[in-house]
Amino acid sequence: MIIEARINEYAMRQDNPHVPWTPDEIAETAARCREAGASIVHFHARKPDGSPEHSVQVYAEIIRKIRAKSDILIHPTLGWFSNDEDPIARTTCVTTLAKDPATKPDFAPIDTGTINLDAYDPATQTFSHADRVYKNRTDTLERYARDFRAAGIKPIMVCWSVGFVRRAAALIDMGLVEEPTYFLMNMTDGHWITGHPGTAAGLESLTRFLPEGRRLEWASNVVGGDLLKLTTLSAECGGHIAPGIGDYPYRELGSPSNEEVVHRAATMARQAGREVASVQDTRELLGL
C-alpha cells in the first residue's frame, strides 16, 4: 500500500503548528515521513511567512534538500493558487526542473476538470471564495499530458468527481497518459463542498467509474476531513492512501506532525493485511 504524504498544501499554522514552510522544514518533514512509511511526498513551496511561492529556484532548492536526506519520491504542485494567470504555463516550473536530473520531479498532478473552489459555512449560510474557479480546460489537460511525457514525469490524475475520472480515462484512451496510471481520488469535507464527500459512499462513487481493463492504481485523500477514517477501507479495496496535515490539521488528535499521521496510516494498513510500499515497490507499481 503506497502512502503519499501531503505535507503542507497552503495550510497555515493556526490549526496545526507543524505545517512545514521553509525548504529545510519541508526536507526534514519528508525524511521523517519516509521513515514512518511514506514513499511519496507532495508539497507546495512556501515563503517564510507561509504565503505561496512558485519560483523554479526555490523548488530546485527544496528538491535537492529532500534528496540529500532520503530517497522518497517527489511530487510538487503545479501551483494553481500562486500561478494561475496562464493555465498553460502551470507546467513551466516542473518541466524546467526536469531538465536537471538532480531536480527532476518523479510526479506532477493533472486535475482533470474545472471546479468552483469555494467553502460553505452553514452557520452563517455564506460562501467564502465564492468567485474562485480552478479552471482546467480539456485542451489544457491534453497539453499537460504531452508536456509531462516529453519531460519524463509521471502524471497523477487528480479526480474531484466522477466527471474527472471519466475525463482521465479518455486521456488514457487517447494514448496521452501511459499505463500503469496513478489516480488520486480527491474528496472534500467540512466547509469544502466541491468534491465527493470523504465517506465510504463518496469513495465508492469515484472508484466504480475507473476504466476497466486498464493497468492502474488509485489512492484516496480528503481535503478538509479525516482521511484516516477511510484508510482501512482503502486498504481492503486494494487502494492506496495520501494523508497529511496539509489537507487536514487533525486537531482531535492533538494537531500531530505529518510523520505521526503517516505512522498511523501505516499501522492501519498493516492491520488491514497490507504491507506498506517501499520506494522500490512504488516505482514498480507505478511503472517509474
Backbone as JSON, one array per atom type, in Angstrom:
{
  "sequence": "MIIEARINEYAMRQDNPHVPWTPDEIAETAARCREAGASIVHFHARKPDGSPEHSVQVYAEIIRKIRAKSDILIHPTLGWFSNDEDPIARTTCVTTLAKDPATKPDFAPIDTGTINLDAYDPATQTFSHADRVYKNRTDTLERYARDFRAAGIKPIMVCWSVGFVRRAAALIDMGLVEEPTYFLMNMTDGHWITGHPGTAAGLESLTRFLPEGRRLEWASNVVGGDLLKLTTLSAECGGHIAPGIGDYPYRELGSPSNEEVVHRAATMARQAGREVASVQDTRELLGL",
  "N": [[0.85, -1.19, 0.0], [0.76, 2.05, -1.05], [1.87, 4.99, 0.53], [1.35, 8.32, 0.37], [2.63, 11.27, 1.46], [1.09, 14.24, 2.14], [2.14, 17.16, 2.76], [1.92, 19.97, 3.25], [0.38, 21.69, 1.5], [-1.56, 24.61, 1.15], [-1.82, 25.2, 3.78], [-2.1, 27.01, 6.82], [-0.73, 27.86, 10.09], [-2.38, 28.1, 12.29], [-4.12, 26.11, 13.07], [-2.56, 23.85, 13.16], [0.62, 23.7, 14.27], [2.72, 22.4, 13.09], [2.99, 22.52, 10.35], [5.07, 22.48, 7.57], [7.07, 25.05, 6.11], [9.5, 26.33, 5.16], [12.3, 25.56, 2.96], [14.16, 23.88, 4.36], [12.54, 22.9, 6.45], [10.59, 21.52, 4.99], [12.15, 19.54, 3.73], [13.17, 18.13, 5.95], [10.78, 17.23, 7.11], [9.88, 15.58, 5.02], [11.84, 13.55, 5.12], [11.36, 12.45, 7.65], [8.76, 11.52, 7.27], [9.28, 9.59, 5.37], [10.69, 7.72, 6.91], [8.59, 6.96, 8.53], [6.95, 5.54, 6.84], [6.03, 6.57, 4.41], [6.27, 6.72, 0.84], [6.13, 8.59, -1.11], [6.28, 12.13, -1.37], [4.25, 14.94, -1.31], [4.27, 18.37, -1.94], [4.03, 21.96, -1.45], [5.81, 24.8, -2.36], [6.69, 27.37, -0.1], [6.72, 30.7, 1.24], [8.69, 32.33, 3.85], [6.73, 33.41, 5.56], [4.61, 31.79, 5.13], [3.07, 32.26, 2.9], [2.19, 31.62, -0.59], [4.75, 30.35, -2.78], [6.41, 30.32, -5.91], [8.76, 29.84, -7.51], [11.21, 28.59, -9.76], [13.73, 28.36, -8.71], [13.41, 28.11, -5.91], [11.91, 25.76, -5.73], [13.78, 24.0, -6.83], [15.77, 24.14, -4.87], [14.39, 23.01, -2.69], [13.88, 20.37, -3.63], [16.49, 19.38, -3.98], [17.34, 19.42, -1.32], [15.54, 17.65, -0.13], [16.28, 15.24, -1.4], [18.83, 14.99, -0.46], [18.43, 14.07, 2.05], [16.78, 11.78, 2.02], [15.4, 8.96, 0.13], [12.87, 9.38, -0.81], [10.12, 9.6, -3.1], [9.22, 12.3, -5.29], [6.72, 14.76, -5.5], [5.74, 17.61, -6.59], [3.6, 20.58, -6.51], [1.56, 22.08, -9.15], [0.98, 24.63, -8.65], [-1.46, 26.16, -8.72], [-2.8, 28.06, -7.05], [-0.95, 30.03, -6.67], [-0.1, 30.6, -9.17], [-1.72, 31.26, -11.52], [-2.31, 32.9, -13.66], [-1.88, 32.19, -16.29], [-3.03, 29.3, -17.34], [-1.86, 27.38, -19.08], [0.82, 27.81, -18.65], [1.31, 26.65, -16.22], [2.75, 24.3, -16.13], [5.36, 25.01, -16.51], [7.26, 25.36, -14.45], [7.75, 22.71, -13.38], [8.58, 21.34, -15.68], [10.85, 22.74, -16.31], [12.41, 22.17, -14.06], [12.76, 19.49, -14.6], [14.79, 19.35, -16.44], [17.2, 19.08, -15.24], [18.72, 16.33, -13.84], [19.1, 16.22, -11.09], [17.11, 17.73, -9.96], [14.76, 16.91, -11.05], [11.34, 16.22, -10.86], [9.54, 13.31, -9.71], [6.85, 12.95, -10.12], [3.93, 14.77, -11.29], [0.94, 16.69, -10.88], [-2.22, 16.29, -12.6], [-5.14, 17.86, -12.61], [-8.16, 16.8, -13.55], [-10.34, 18.42, -14.58], [-12.63, 21.23, -14.23], [-13.43, 23.3, -11.45], [-15.52, 24.87, -8.92], [-13.87, 26.37, -6.46], [-14.69, 26.76, -3.61], [-15.84, 27.5, -0.24], [-18.31, 26.55, 2.1], [-20.18, 27.89, 4.74], [-22.37, 26.69, 6.92], [-23.36, 27.75, 9.27], [-23.41, 30.52, 9.04], [-24.55, 30.66, 6.64], [-23.18, 31.35, 4.27], [-20.86, 31.71, 1.53], [-17.34, 31.42, 1.29], [-14.71, 32.59, -0.78], [-16.29, 32.72, -3.05], [-16.05, 33.52, -5.65], [-14.05, 32.08, -6.79], [-12.57, 30.08, -9.17], [-11.2, 27.1, -10.27], [-9.71, 26.55, -13.07], [-9.51, 24.19, -15.6], [-9.27, 23.59, -18.64], [-10.1, 21.23, -21.22], [-8.38, 21.13, -23.47], [-6.16, 22.24, -22.32], [-5.48, 20.27, -20.46], [-4.76, 18.2, -22.17], [-2.44, 19.32, -23.2], [-0.88, 19.46, -20.86], [-0.48, 16.69, -20.37], [1.03, 15.96, -22.6], [3.28, 17.61, -22.24], [4.33, 16.6, -19.81], [4.93, 13.97, -20.53], [6.94, 14.41, -22.44], [8.85, 15.46, -20.77], [9.45, 13.35, -19.18], [8.07, 12.86, -16.81], [5.94, 11.37, -14.44], [2.45, 11.56, -14.63], [-0.04, 12.37, -12.17], [-3.33, 11.61, -11.87], [-5.66, 13.67, -10.81], [-8.7, 13.52, -9.25], [-11.73, 14.98, -8.64], [-14.4, 14.48, -8.87], [-16.88, 12.36, -10.48], [-16.95, 13.05, -13.19], [-14.35, 13.96, -13.59], [-12.91, 11.58, -13.33], [-13.8, 10.18, -15.57], [-12.91, 11.83, -17.61], [-10.16, 11.63, -17.22], [-9.88, 8.94, -17.89], [-10.44, 9.12, -20.59], [-8.2, 10.53, -21.51], [-6.27, 8.59, -21.11], [-7.22, 6.68, -22.92], [-6.75, 8.04, -25.28], [-4.09, 7.78, -25.49], [-2.43, 9.6, -24.31], [-1.66, 9.49, -21.69], [0.34, 7.29, -20.01], [0.13, 3.8, -19.1], [1.14, 1.88, -16.21], [-1.44, 3.78, -14.71], [-1.78, 6.42, -12.33], [-4.2, 7.3, -10.12], [-5.56, 9.88, -8.12], [-7.95, 10.06, -5.77], [-9.66, 12.69, -4.97], [-11.28, 13.73, -2.48], [-13.56, 15.91, -0.64], [-14.3, 17.64, 2.42], [-15.99, 18.87, 5.42], [-16.11, 22.38, 5.38], [-15.48, 22.49, 2.74], [-16.99, 21.86, -0.2], [-16.79, 21.03, -2.77], [-15.86, 18.58, -3.94], [-16.51, 14.98, -4.05], [-17.88, 13.71, -1.0], [-15.85, 12.88, 1.88], [-16.3, 10.03, 2.51], [-17.3, 6.53, 2.8], [-19.22, 6.08, 0.81], [-18.73, 8.26, -0.84], [-16.14, 7.68, -1.75], [-16.54, 5.2, -3.02], [-18.21, 6.0, -5.1], [-16.48, 7.26, -6.78], [-14.42, 5.37, -7.38], [-15.82, 3.34, -8.66], [-16.11, 4.14, -11.24], [-13.69, 3.98, -12.46], [-11.62, 3.23, -15.27], [-12.19, 0.16, -16.92], [-10.21, -2.78, -17.51], [-7.74, -1.59, -17.68], [-4.36, -0.93, -16.69], [-3.86, 0.25, -13.58], [-3.48, 2.27, -10.61], [-4.89, 3.48, -7.57], [-5.33, 6.11, -5.19], [-6.62, 7.44, -2.12], [-7.61, 10.62, -0.85], [-8.54, 13.29, 1.41], [-9.61, 16.52, 1.4], [-9.91, 18.77, 3.94], [-10.99, 16.97, 5.74], [-11.02, 13.96, 7.8], [-8.92, 11.7, 6.73], [-7.94, 9.34, 7.76], [-10.08, 7.84, 8.61], [-10.86, 6.54, 6.35], [-8.82, 4.87, 5.72], [-8.59, 2.09, 6.33], [-10.69, 1.02, 4.76], [-9.8, 1.82, 2.19], [-7.48, 0.3, 2.07], [-8.53, -2.32, 2.17], [-9.9, -2.39, -0.2], [-7.95, -2.48, -2.08], [-6.67, -0.13, -2.66], [-4.64, 2.87, -2.28], [-3.17, 5.42, -0.11], [-3.24, 8.88, 0.83], [-2.35, 10.78, 3.08], [-2.02, 13.7, 5.28], [-1.05, 16.73, 7.01], [-1.34, 18.93, 5.48], [-3.77, 18.86, 4.22], [-5.6, 18.51, 6.26], [-5.88, 19.36, 9.69], [-6.04, 17.64, 11.9], [-6.88, 18.2, 14.59], [-8.32, 16.93, 16.57], [-6.68, 14.89, 17.23], [-4.72, 16.09, 18.6], [-3.31, 17.89, 17.02], [-1.16, 16.65, 15.32], [2.18, 15.88, 13.99], [3.22, 15.57, 10.52], [4.61, 13.12, 10.15], [3.62, 11.62, 12.25], [0.97, 11.27, 11.51], [1.34, 9.8, 9.15], [2.52, 7.52, 10.25], [0.34, 6.49, 11.72], [-1.39, 5.87, 9.58], [0.15, 3.92, 8.28], [0.23, 1.91, 10.23], [-2.49, 1.22, 10.35], [-2.84, 0.25, 7.75], [-1.26, -2.07, 7.79], [-2.63, -3.49, 9.75], [-4.88, -4.05, 8.32], [-4.01, -5.96, 6.67], [-2.2, -5.29, 4.67], [0.99, -4.74, 3.26], [3.27, -2.05, 3.72], [4.26, 0.03, 1.13], [7.55, 0.18, -0.12], [9.97, 2.56, -1.43], [11.03, 1.38, -3.75], [9.08, -0.59, -4.24], [6.96, 1.13, -4.87], [7.92, 2.39, -7.16], [7.86, 0.19, -8.9], [5.13, -0.53, -8.9], [3.97, 1.72, -10.08], [5.24, 1.99, -12.45], [7.61, 3.49, -12.82]],
  "CA": [[0.0, 0.0, 0.0], [1.54, 3.28, -1.16], [1.48, 6.13, 1.35], [1.86, 9.6, -0.14], [2.47, 12.29, 2.49], [0.74, 15.57, 1.6], [2.66, 17.72, 4.0], [1.63, 21.36, 3.61], [-0.59, 22.4, 0.67], [-1.49, 26.04, 1.52], [-2.27, 25.28, 5.17], [-1.41, 27.9, 7.75], [-0.33, 27.18, 11.33], [-3.25, 28.38, 13.42], [-4.75, 24.85, 13.48], [-1.51, 22.87, 13.4], [1.89, 24.43, 14.17], [3.76, 21.56, 12.48], [3.0, 22.64, 8.89], [6.39, 22.96, 7.14], [7.07, 26.12, 5.13], [10.8, 26.62, 4.57], [12.93, 24.38, 2.32], [14.72, 22.96, 5.35], [11.44, 22.24, 7.15], [9.97, 20.57, 4.05], [13.07, 18.41, 3.54], [13.22, 17.36, 7.18], [9.49, 16.55, 7.22], [9.86, 14.49, 4.04], [12.69, 12.47, 5.62], [10.69, 11.79, 8.77], [7.63, 10.77, 6.71], [9.85, 8.4, 4.74], [10.96, 6.77, 7.98], [7.31, 6.49, 9.08], [6.28, 4.65, 5.9], [5.65, 7.19, 3.14], [7.22, 6.56, -0.26], [5.98, 9.78, -1.96], [5.96, 13.35, -0.66], [3.65, 16.02, -2.1], [4.49, 19.61, -1.21], [3.95, 23.26, -2.09], [6.8, 25.74, -1.87], [6.07, 28.44, 0.69], [7.61, 31.75, 1.72], [8.86, 32.21, 5.31], [5.5, 33.76, 6.28], [3.59, 30.82, 4.77], [2.38, 32.6, 1.65], [2.65, 30.76, -1.69], [5.98, 30.63, -3.52], [6.4, 29.48, -7.1], [9.92, 30.05, -8.37], [11.99, 27.38, -10.06], [14.9, 28.31, -7.82], [13.04, 27.6, -4.59], [11.57, 24.34, -5.89], [15.02, 23.26, -7.01], [16.41, 24.06, -3.55], [13.65, 22.05, -1.87], [14.09, 19.02, -4.13], [17.86, 18.99, -3.65], [17.43, 19.16, 0.12], [14.81, 16.41, 0.14], [17.07, 14.1, -1.88], [20.03, 14.86, 0.38], [18.04, 13.46, 3.32], [16.1, 10.49, 1.87], [15.13, 8.53, -1.24], [11.44, 9.48, -1.05], [9.74, 10.1, -4.41], [8.87, 13.71, -5.15], [5.51, 15.18, -6.21], [5.42, 19.02, -6.31], [2.36, 21.11, -7.07], [1.67, 22.98, -10.3], [0.9, 25.98, -8.12], [-2.61, 26.93, -9.19], [-3.17, 29.17, -6.17], [0.06, 31.07, -6.77], [0.43, 30.64, -10.53], [-2.91, 30.95, -12.31], [-2.59, 33.88, -14.7], [-1.89, 31.48, -17.57], [-3.06, 27.88, -17.01], [-0.91, 26.62, -19.89], [2.16, 27.99, -18.1], [1.46, 25.98, -14.93], [3.73, 23.21, -16.2], [6.7, 25.53, -16.8], [8.17, 25.14, -13.33], [8.18, 21.33, -13.26], [9.33, 20.93, -16.86], [12.19, 23.34, -16.17], [13.11, 21.35, -13.07], [13.06, 18.18, -15.18], [15.97, 19.43, -17.3], [18.36, 18.7, -14.42], [18.38, 15.09, -13.12], [19.14, 16.42, -9.64], [15.9, 18.41, -9.5], [13.61, 16.41, -11.8], [10.32, 15.56, -10.04], [9.08, 11.99, -10.14], [5.44, 13.07, -10.47], [3.27, 16.07, -11.3], [-0.51, 16.44, -10.91], [-3.16, 16.82, -13.58], [-6.52, 17.88, -12.12], [-8.8, 16.55, -14.85], [-11.59, 19.12, -14.73], [-12.76, 22.57, -13.67], [-14.26, 23.28, -10.25], [-15.67, 26.04, -8.06], [-13.1, 26.03, -5.27], [-15.23, 27.61, -2.57], [-16.15, 26.85, 1.03], [-19.63, 26.98, 2.57], [-20.36, 27.89, 6.19], [-23.81, 26.58, 7.17], [-23.76, 28.56, 10.42], [-23.69, 31.87, 8.55], [-25.18, 30.48, 5.32], [-22.42, 32.15, 3.32], [-19.69, 31.13, 0.88], [-16.08, 32.14, 1.14], [-14.1, 32.34, -2.09], [-17.41, 32.41, -3.95], [-15.69, 33.88, -7.03], [-12.83, 31.36, -7.13], [-12.73, 28.95, -10.07], [-9.97, 26.4, -10.65], [-10.06, 26.24, -14.45], [-8.68, 23.23, -16.32], [-9.9, 23.24, -19.9], [-9.65, 19.94, -21.73], [-7.2, 21.3, -24.32], [-5.04, 22.47, -21.41], [-5.11, 18.97, -19.9], [-4.01, 17.49, -23.22], [-1.11, 19.94, -23.24], [-0.15, 18.99, -19.67], [-0.08, 15.3, -20.56], [2.14, 15.93, -23.58], [4.46, 18.23, -21.62], [4.91, 15.69, -18.81], [5.53, 12.83, -21.21], [8.19, 14.87, -23.04], [9.81, 15.71, -19.69], [9.7, 12.11, -18.45], [7.46, 12.96, -15.48], [4.72, 10.58, -14.32], [1.32, 12.36, -14.16], [-1.01, 11.85, -11.22], [-4.63, 12.08, -12.33], [-6.36, 14.1, -9.6], [-10.12, 13.45, -9.61], [-12.59, 15.54, -7.61], [-15.75, 13.98, -9.08], [-16.96, 11.31, -11.49], [-16.56, 13.62, -14.49], [-12.89, 14.0, -13.65], [-12.46, 10.21, -13.56], [-14.11, 9.82, -16.95], [-12.01, 12.6, -18.49], [-8.85, 10.99, -17.1], [-9.94, 7.71, -18.67], [-10.36, 9.49, -22.0], [-6.8, 10.87, -21.8], [-5.58, 7.31, -21.23], [-7.67, 6.08, -24.16], [-6.12, 8.78, -26.37], [-2.67, 7.48, -25.5], [-1.67, 10.73, -23.78], [-1.18, 9.12, -20.36], [0.77, 5.89, -20.08], [-0.16, 2.87, -18.02], [0.05, 1.98, -15.23], [-1.83, 5.15, -14.37], [-1.99, 6.66, -10.9], [-5.32, 8.19, -9.85], [-5.75, 10.37, -6.76], [-9.36, 10.37, -5.55], [-9.52, 13.88, -4.15], [-12.57, 14.06, -1.87], [-13.55, 17.11, 0.19], [-15.21, 17.54, 3.57], [-16.09, 20.1, 6.2], [-16.65, 23.51, 4.62], [-15.14, 22.33, 1.33], [-18.1, 21.07, -0.73], [-16.59, 20.88, -4.21], [-15.67, 17.2, -4.38], [-17.3, 13.96, -3.36], [-17.58, 13.73, 0.44], [-14.85, 11.92, 2.34], [-17.02, 8.92, 3.13], [-17.25, 5.29, 2.02], [-20.05, 6.27, -0.38], [-18.03, 9.19, -1.72], [-15.02, 6.98, -2.37], [-17.06, 4.19, -3.95], [-18.78, 6.64, -6.28], [-15.37, 7.59, -7.67], [-13.68, 4.19, -7.85], [-16.63, 2.47, -9.52], [-16.04, 4.62, -12.62], [-12.35, 3.79, -13.02], [-11.73, 2.48, -16.54], [-11.97, -1.28, -16.83], [-9.24, -3.34, -18.44], [-6.53, -0.76, -17.72], [-3.44, -1.08, -15.57], [-3.92, 1.5, -12.83], [-3.51, 2.27, -9.15], [-5.59, 4.66, -7.07], [-5.17, 6.47, -3.79], [-7.65, 8.34, -1.62], [-7.3, 11.68, 0.11], [-9.68, 14.13, 1.75], [-9.31, 17.9, 1.76], [-10.84, 19.28, 4.95], [-11.6, 15.9, 6.51], [-10.16, 12.94, 8.4], [-8.67, 10.6, 5.81], [-7.66, 8.1, 8.48], [-11.32, 7.07, 8.69], [-11.01, 5.76, 5.11], [-7.59, 4.12, 5.45], [-8.86, 0.65, 6.33], [-11.49, 0.73, 3.57], [-8.93, 1.93, 1.02], [-6.59, -0.88, 2.09], [-9.3, -3.53, 1.86], [-10.34, -2.32, -1.6], [-6.79, -2.53, -2.96], [-6.2, 1.21, -2.97], [-3.53, 3.46, -1.54], [-3.64, 6.47, 0.79], [-2.44, 10.1, 0.73], [-2.69, 11.63, 4.22], [-1.09, 14.75, 5.66], [-1.65, 17.89, 7.68], [-1.63, 19.96, 4.51], [-5.19, 18.78, 3.87], [-6.47, 18.46, 7.45], [-4.95, 19.55, 10.81], [-6.2, 16.59, 12.92], [-6.89, 18.8, 15.94], [-8.86, 15.97, 17.52], [-5.56, 14.03, 17.63], [-3.71, 16.92, 19.23], [-2.54, 18.57, 15.98], [0.09, 15.89, 15.19], [3.07, 16.15, 12.86], [2.97, 14.74, 9.35], [5.1, 11.75, 10.31], [2.73, 10.91, 13.16], [-0.2, 10.87, 10.71], [1.8, 8.72, 8.27], [2.7, 6.33, 11.09], [-1.0, 5.95, 11.99], [-1.89, 5.26, 8.34], [0.92, 2.7, 8.04], [-0.24, 0.92, 11.19], [-3.82, 0.77, 9.93], [-2.67, -0.55, 6.54], [-0.76, -3.39, 8.2], [-3.71, -4.17, 10.45], [-5.83, -4.48, 7.29], [-3.39, -7.02, 5.89], [-1.41, -4.76, 3.57], [2.34, -4.27, 3.53], [3.49, -0.67, 3.31], [5.15, 0.03, -0.03], [8.84, 0.88, -0.11], [10.17, 3.37, -2.63], [11.18, 0.49, -4.89], [7.74, -1.13, -4.5], [6.16, 2.17, -5.51], [8.43, 2.52, -8.54], [7.39, -0.94, -9.7], [3.68, -0.46, -9.04], [3.56, 2.85, -10.91], [5.95, 1.97, -13.72], [8.63, 4.53, -12.95]],
  "C": [[0.88, 1.24, 0.0], [0.98, 4.32, -0.19], [2.16, 7.37, 0.78], [1.59, 10.66, 0.93], [2.24, 13.65, 1.84], [0.95, 16.57, 2.74], [2.29, 19.17, 4.29], [0.54, 22.03, 2.78], [-0.44, 23.92, 0.9], [-1.96, 26.24, 2.96], [-1.42, 26.27, 5.96], [-1.22, 27.16, 9.08], [-1.26, 27.43, 12.51], [-3.92, 27.11, 13.94], [-3.74, 23.75, 13.74], [-0.16, 23.54, 13.21], [2.99, 23.66, 13.46], [3.82, 21.67, 10.96], [4.35, 23.2, 8.44], [6.27, 24.0, 6.03], [8.42, 26.26, 4.43], [11.37, 25.38, 3.87], [13.5, 23.39, 3.32], [13.63, 22.21, 6.1], [10.77, 21.19, 6.26], [10.84, 19.33, 3.89], [13.13, 17.53, 4.78], [11.91, 16.59, 7.39], [9.41, 15.37, 6.26], [10.67, 13.3, 4.53], [12.01, 11.72, 6.76], [9.47, 11.0, 8.29], [8.12, 9.51, 6.01], [10.13, 7.33, 5.8], [9.68, 6.17, 8.54], [6.54, 5.59, 8.11], [5.87, 5.26, 4.58], [6.72, 6.91, 2.08], [7.14, 7.71, -1.26], [5.71, 10.97, -1.04], [5.4, 14.37, -1.66], [3.77, 17.31, -1.29], [4.26, 20.82, -2.11], [5.07, 24.12, -1.52], [6.09, 26.91, -1.19], [7.14, 29.48, 1.04], [7.73, 31.64, 3.24], [7.63, 32.56, 6.12], [4.35, 32.82, 5.94], [2.84, 31.12, 3.49], [2.96, 31.77, 0.5], [3.92, 31.27, -2.35], [5.96, 29.77, -4.78], [7.56, 29.8, -8.03], [10.63, 28.73, -8.58], [13.14, 27.24, -9.08], [14.55, 27.72, -6.47], [12.64, 26.13, -4.68], [12.82, 23.49, -6.07], [15.74, 23.09, -5.68], [15.72, 23.0, -2.68], [13.94, 20.62, -2.32], [15.49, 18.53, -3.81], [17.98, 18.63, -2.16], [16.67, 17.9, 0.51], [15.68, 15.21, -0.23], [18.37, 13.93, -1.1], [19.72, 14.11, 1.67], [17.39, 12.09, 3.18], [15.89, 10.18, 0.4], [13.66, 8.64, -1.6], [11.17, 10.07, -2.43], [9.04, 11.45, -4.28], [7.73, 14.11, -6.1], [5.2, 16.64, -5.84], [4.08, 19.42, -6.91], [2.64, 21.81, -8.39], [1.42, 24.41, -9.89], [-0.28, 26.79, -8.61], [-2.82, 28.19, -8.36], [-2.19, 30.33, -6.3], [0.49, 31.32, -8.21], [-0.7, 30.39, -11.52], [-3.21, 31.97, -13.4], [-2.69, 33.22, -16.07], [-1.87, 29.99, -17.27], [-2.07, 27.03, -17.81], [0.49, 26.68, -19.27], [2.35, 27.3, -16.76], [2.52, 24.88, -14.97], [5.17, 23.72, -16.31], [7.68, 25.21, -15.68], [8.67, 23.69, -13.31], [8.94, 20.86, -14.49], [10.72, 21.56, -16.89], [13.02, 22.55, -15.18], [13.56, 20.02, -13.66], [14.3, 18.19, -16.06], [17.25, 19.03, -16.57], [17.99, 17.44, -13.65], [18.35, 15.27, -11.61], [17.87, 17.05, -9.1], [14.63, 17.92, -10.21], [12.6, 15.76, -10.86], [9.99, 14.18, -10.59], [7.66, 12.04, -10.67], [5.06, 14.54, -10.62], [1.78, 15.83, -11.47], [-1.19, 16.99, -12.16], [-4.55, 16.72, -12.98], [-7.43, 17.88, -13.34], [-10.19, 17.17, -14.98], [-11.55, 20.48, -14.06], [-13.74, 22.54, -12.51], [-14.43, 24.68, -9.67], [-14.99, 25.72, -6.73], [-13.49, 26.97, -4.13], [-15.45, 26.81, -1.3], [-17.47, 27.42, 1.55], [-19.7, 26.83, 4.08], [-21.86, 27.83, 6.49], [-24.27, 27.43, 8.35], [-24.14, 29.97, 9.99], [-24.41, 31.86, 7.2], [-24.51, 31.37, 4.27], [-21.28, 31.31, 2.72], [-18.48, 32.03, 1.09], [-15.45, 31.7, -0.17], [-15.18, 32.03, -3.13], [-17.09, 32.72, -5.41], [-14.51, 33.07, -7.54], [-13.15, 30.13, -7.98], [-11.36, 28.4, -10.42], [-10.21, 25.83, -12.04], [-9.03, 25.31, -15.08], [-9.41, 22.8, -17.58], [-9.31, 21.95, -20.44], [-8.44, 20.08, -22.65], [-5.96, 21.59, -23.48], [-4.55, 21.14, -20.82], [-4.33, 18.14, -20.92], [-2.59, 18.02, -23.31], [-0.27, 19.48, -22.05], [0.39, 17.57, -19.88], [1.09, 15.2, -21.54], [3.42, 16.51, -22.98], [5.13, 17.27, -20.64], [5.57, 14.48, -19.48], [6.89, 13.24, -21.82], [9.27, 15.07, -21.98], [10.16, 14.45, -18.91], [9.18, 12.13, -17.03], [6.15, 12.18, -15.47], [3.56, 11.47, -13.86], [0.5, 11.62, -13.12], [-2.36, 12.47, -11.58], [-5.5, 12.38, -11.11], [-7.84, 14.28, -9.94], [-10.98, 13.89, -8.44], [-14.02, 15.01, -7.71], [-15.73, 12.97, -10.22], [-16.55, 11.84, -12.86], [-15.06, 13.68, -14.67], [-12.34, 12.61, -13.96], [-12.67, 9.84, -15.03], [-13.23, 10.59, -17.93], [-10.59, 12.04, -18.42], [-8.8, 9.71, -17.93], [-9.84, 8.01, -20.17], [-8.93, 9.85, -22.39], [-5.96, 9.6, -21.93], [-5.93, 6.66, -22.57], [-7.03, 6.74, -25.38], [-4.63, 8.49, -26.48], [-1.8, 8.61, -24.97], [-1.08, 10.44, -22.41], [-0.88, 7.62, -20.38], [0.31, 5.09, -18.87], [1.14, 2.29, -17.47], [-0.18, 3.43, -14.81], [-2.11, 5.26, -12.88], [-3.09, 7.7, -10.73], [-5.3, 8.61, -8.38], [-7.2, 10.79, -6.62], [-9.46, 11.47, -4.5], [-10.88, 14.31, -3.6], [-12.44, 15.31, -0.99], [-14.59, 16.98, 1.29], [-15.21, 18.84, 4.34], [-16.73, 21.19, 5.36], [-16.39, 23.39, 3.13], [-16.14, 21.36, 0.68], [-17.93, 20.74, -2.22], [-16.56, 19.44, -4.67], [-16.66, 16.25, -3.74], [-16.94, 13.95, -1.88], [-16.61, 12.62, 0.82], [-15.46, 10.81, 3.15], [-16.85, 7.67, 2.28], [-18.05, 5.44, 0.72], [-19.37, 7.2, -1.37], [-16.88, 8.52, -2.46], [-15.51, 5.97, -3.4], [-17.58, 4.82, -5.23], [-17.71, 7.09, -7.26], [-14.74, 6.32, -8.25], [-14.5, 3.31, -8.79], [-16.59, 2.9, -10.97], [-14.62, 4.6, -13.18], [-12.43, 2.94, -14.27], [-11.37, 1.01, -16.37], [-10.92, -1.72, -17.86], [-7.97, -2.55, -18.58], [-5.65, -1.09, -16.52], [-3.4, 0.25, -14.83], [-3.84, 1.22, -11.34], [-4.25, 3.53, -8.73], [-5.32, 4.86, -5.59], [-6.28, 7.42, -3.39], [-7.03, 9.44, -0.77], [-8.53, 12.54, 0.31], [-9.17, 15.51, 2.14], [-10.35, 18.37, 2.76], [-11.5, 18.21, 5.79], [-10.59, 14.85, 6.93], [-10.02, 11.74, 7.47], [-8.42, 9.29, 6.54], [-8.9, 7.22, 8.61], [-11.54, 6.21, 7.45], [-9.8, 4.89, 4.82], [-7.85, 2.63, 5.37], [-9.67, 0.26, 5.09], [-10.64, 0.78, 2.32], [-8.01, 0.72, 0.92], [-7.34, -2.13, 1.65], [-9.75, -3.57, 0.4], [-9.17, -2.33, -2.58], [-6.23, -1.18, -3.33], [-5.02, 1.63, -2.11], [-4.05, 4.69, -0.79], [-2.69, 7.67, 0.72], [-2.8, 11.06, 1.85], [-1.67, 12.75, 4.43], [-1.8, 15.94, 6.25], [-1.8, 19.07, 6.74], [-3.1, 20.01, 4.15], [-6.11, 18.89, 5.08], [-5.57, 18.5, 8.68], [-5.01, 18.47, 11.89], [-6.12, 17.16, 14.34], [-7.41, 17.83, 16.98], [-7.81, 14.96, 17.97], [-4.43, 14.83, 18.26], [-2.82, 17.65, 18.24], [-1.17, 17.91, 15.78], [0.94, 16.38, 14.03], [2.69, 15.25, 11.69], [3.41, 13.3, 9.55], [4.24, 10.94, 11.28], [1.47, 10.44, 12.42], [0.17, 9.72, 9.78], [1.96, 7.43, 9.06], [1.35, 5.69, 11.41], [-1.55, 5.25, 10.75], [-1.17, 3.95, 8.05], [0.47, 1.57, 8.97], [-1.59, 0.36, 10.78], [-3.73, -0.09, 8.67], [-2.23, -1.96, 6.9], [-1.85, -4.18, 8.93], [-4.77, -4.69, 9.48], [-5.23, -5.53, 6.36], [-2.56, -6.57, 4.72], [-0.01, -4.41, 4.06], [2.46, -2.83, 3.05], [4.55, -0.64, 2.22], [6.44, 0.8, 0.25], [8.92, 1.77, -1.34], [10.29, 2.47, -3.85], [9.86, -0.18, -5.25], [6.9, -0.13, -5.29], [6.61, 2.4, -6.95], [7.87, 1.41, -9.43], [5.88, -0.88, -9.93], [3.25, 0.6, -10.05], [4.36, 2.96, -12.2], [6.95, 3.09, -13.91], [9.91, 3.94, -13.52]]
}
